[in-house]
Amino acid sequence: MDEPLSGLSISEKGVLQIDFRLWYSAGSWTMSNHTYRFRFQNNRFELIGYDANETHRATGETTDYSINSANRKMSITKGDMAEDKPKSVEWRTFKLDALKTLEALNKPFEWELEGIYL
């Protein structure tokens, strides 16, 4: 497995972005990229967005997730690497009592939202 941490940056608007990439040279057919976006508000860094894309290296099938925690909406896009347009796009709204915080992120992929592990 490659080093999963692939980037850390702060935008001009003050959004902290943490990027992870999961790539295995053996033992898995999938590879994925994950981006967490936190904004400092309410005296803490709160998760305002999460994006991920997963690709099956043998079939070329892709799934992209885009989650906006602030407006409680997400999109799930399924496609194929060989095609220019997605096969399907599903929009969902979800309930979230409070935004997740950077302090609560012990390790990536432990938060569950609508069956998706962030």
Sequence and secondary structure as in RCSB ss.txt:
>XXXX:A:sequence
MDEPLSGLSISEKGVLQIDFRLWYSAGSWTMSNHTYRFRFQNNRFELIGYDANETHRATGETTDYSINSANRKMS
ITKGDMAEDKPKSVEWRTFKLDALKTLEALNKPFEWELEGIYL
>XXXX:A:secstr
   SEEEEEE TT EEEEEEEE  SSS SEEEEEEEEEEEETTEEEEEEEEEEEEETTT EEEEEEEETTTTEEE
EEEEETT SS SEEEEEE   SS  BGGG SSTT  EETTEE 
